[in-house]
């Protein structure tokens, strides 16, 4: 297993072939001694996963194949990141989060506990690509939110606790807690009773 920096791996964490841990960020490219990846116990890191330096991951983490997790990201306990997903760094992800395959999470995103993100969902942090700028701001996803497949969440949007974003929706404005966001652009409605938790 290729690794860089000083990595810490908890007990009973299975790491398969072609996994890279502690990959250097731009700031560490010329350094040999730097903080790598910290992973808790009882995890499963599957083939092709690349985890950068300065990433801290809790217990019972699981990655699919070909996952990328960039620097300065903190991930809680019992988190699963599906195959082909990218977490761009400087992110905070809580406990009991399920990120399905092919999800894109940009820099400076916050994801609370108990969140589900469906396959191919895209979170964004740049309001004017490709011009970029200094005001990049990732979304804030509060606790117990569910985001459906192929949804797009625009920069700086806050999804309130217990809200549901329907599959294929384009969320351009904040979503109040406990509501359903549906459509493109998404409109908020009362959350159907069967989805309340």
C-alpha positions in Angstrom: 0.0 0.0 0.0 1.5 3.3 -1.0 1.4 5.9 1.8 2.8 9.3 2.6 3.4 11.2 5.8 2.6 9.8 9.2 -0.6 7.7 9.1 -2.5 6.1 11.9 -4.8 3.2 11.2 -7.1 1.7 13.9 -7.5 -1.9 14.8 -9.4 -4.3 12.4 -9.5 -1.8 9.5 -9.2 -3.6 6.2 -7.2 -1.8 3.5 -7.3 -3.4 0.0 -4.8 -3.1 -2.9 -4.0 0.2 -4.6 -5.2 2.4 -1.7 -3.1 5.5 -1.1 -3.1 7.1 2.3 -1.7 10.5 3.3 -1.3 11.8 -0.2 0.4 15.2 0.1 -1.5 18.4 -0.4 0.1 21.2 -2.4 1.6 22.6 0.8 3.3 19.3 1.5 4.6 18.3 -1.9 8.2 19.0 -1.1 8.1 17.7 2.5 8.8 14.2 3.7 7.6 14.5 7.3 3.9 15.7 7.6 0.7 14.5 9.2 -0.9 11.9 7.0 -4.3 10.2 7.4 -5.9 9.1 10.6 -8.5 6.3 10.3 -10.4 4.7 13.2 -11.1 1.0 13.9 -13.2 -1.5 12.1 -13.2 0.2 8.7 -13.0 -1.0 5.2 -11.1 1.0 2.5 -11.6 -0.5 -0.9 -9.4 -0.6 -4.0 -8.5 2.7 -5.7 -9.3 5.0 -2.7 -7.0 8.0 -2.2 -7.1 9.8 1.1 -5.0 12.9 1.4 -3.0 14.2 4.3 -4.7 16.0 7.3 -7.8 13.8 7.0 -9.3 12.4 10.2 -11.8 9.6 9.9 -13.7 7.9 12.7 -14.6 4.3 13.4 -16.5 1.9 11.1 -15.8 3.9 8.0 -16.4 2.3 4.6 -15.3 3.5 1.1 -16.4 2.1 -2.2 -13.9 1.8 -5.1 -12.0 4.9 -6.5 -13.1 7.4 -3.8 -11.1 10.6 -3.3 -11.0 12.5 0.0 -9.0 15.7 -0.1 -7.0 17.4 2.7 -8.3 19.0 5.9 -11.5 16.9 6.0 -13.0 15.4 9.2 -15.4 12.5 8.9 -17.3 11.0 11.9 -18.1 7.4 12.9 -20.1 4.9 10.8 -19.8 6.8 7.5 -20.0 5.2 4.1 -18.7 6.9 0.9 -19.8 5.1 -2.3 -17.7 4.3 -5.3 -16.4 7.1 -7.5 -17.4 9.9 -5.0 -15.2 12.9 -4.5 -14.9 15.0 -1.3 -12.8 18.0 -2.3 -11.3 18.9 1.1 -11.8 21.3 4.1 -15.1 19.5 4.7 -16.8 18.4 7.9 -19.0 15.3 7.8 -20.8 14.0 10.9 -21.7 10.5 12.1 -24.0 8.0 10.4 -23.7 9.6 7.0 -24.4 7.6 3.8 -22.9 9.1 0.6 -23.9 7.0 -2.4 -21.8 6.4 -5.5 -20.6 9.2 -7.8 -21.4 12.1 -5.4 -19.4 15.3 -5.7 -18.8 17.3 -2.5 -16.9 20.6 -2.9 -14.5 22.4 -0.6 -15.9 24.0 2.6 -19.1 21.8 2.8 -20.7 20.9 6.1 -22.7 17.7 6.5 -24.5 16.9 9.8 -25.2 13.6 11.4 -27.6 11.1 9.9 -27.5 12.5 6.3 -28.2 10.4 3.2 -27.0 11.6 -0.2 -28.2 9.7 -3.2 -26.2 8.7 -6.2 -24.9 11.3 -8.7 -25.9 14.2 -6.4 -23.8 17.3 -6.9 -23.0 19.9 -4.3 -21.4 23.1 -5.5 -19.4 26.0 -4.0 -18.7 28.4 -6.9 -21.5 30.7 -7.9 -19.8 31.9 -11.1 -17.8 29.1 -12.7 -15.3 29.0 -14.4 -14.4 32.5 -13.2 -14.1 31.4 -9.6 -13.4 33.9 -6.9 -12.6 34.3 -3.3 -16.2 33.9 -2.1 -16.4 30.1 -2.5 -19.0 28.7 0.0 -20.1 25.1 0.2 -23.6 24.0 1.2 -24.6 23.3 4.8 -26.6 20.1 5.2 -28.1 19.9 8.7 -28.9 16.6 10.6 -31.1 13.9 9.2 -31.5 15.4 5.7 -32.1 13.1 2.7 -31.0 14.2 -0.8 -32.2 12.2 -3.7 -30.3 10.9 -6.8 -29.1 13.5 -9.3 -30.0 16.5 -7.1 -27.9 19.7 -7.4 -27.3 21.9 -4.4 -26.0 25.4 -5.2 -23.3 27.3 -3.3 -24.0 28.4 0.3 -27.5 26.8 0.4 -28.6 25.6 3.8 -30.7 22.4 3.9 -32.6 22.4 7.3 -32.8 19.6 9.7 -35.0 16.7 8.6 -35.6 18.1 5.1 -35.9 16.0 2.0 -34.6 17.0 -1.4 -36.4 15.1 -4.2 -34.4 13.3 -6.9 -33.3 15.6 -9.8 -34.1 18.8 -7.9 -32.0 21.9 -8.3 -31.8 23.7 -5.0 -31.1 27.4 -5.4 -32.3 28.7 -2.0 -32.3 27.6 1.6 -34.7 24.8 2.5 -36.5 25.1 5.9 -36.3 22.3 8.4 -38.7 19.4 7.9 -39.8 20.4 4.4 -39.7 18.8 0.9 -37.7 20.6 -1.8 -38.8 19.5 -5.3 -38.3 20.6 -8.9 -35.9 22.8 -10.9 -35.6 25.3 -9.4 -36.8 23.6 -6.2 -39.9 24.8 -4.4 -40.6 23.9 -0.8 -43.7 22.0 0.3 -44.8 20.3 3.5 -43.0 17.1 4.0 -45.3 14.1 3.5 -46.0 12.3 6.8 -44.3 9.0 5.7 -41.0 10.9 5.3 -40.9 12.6 8.7 -38.4 11.2 11.2 
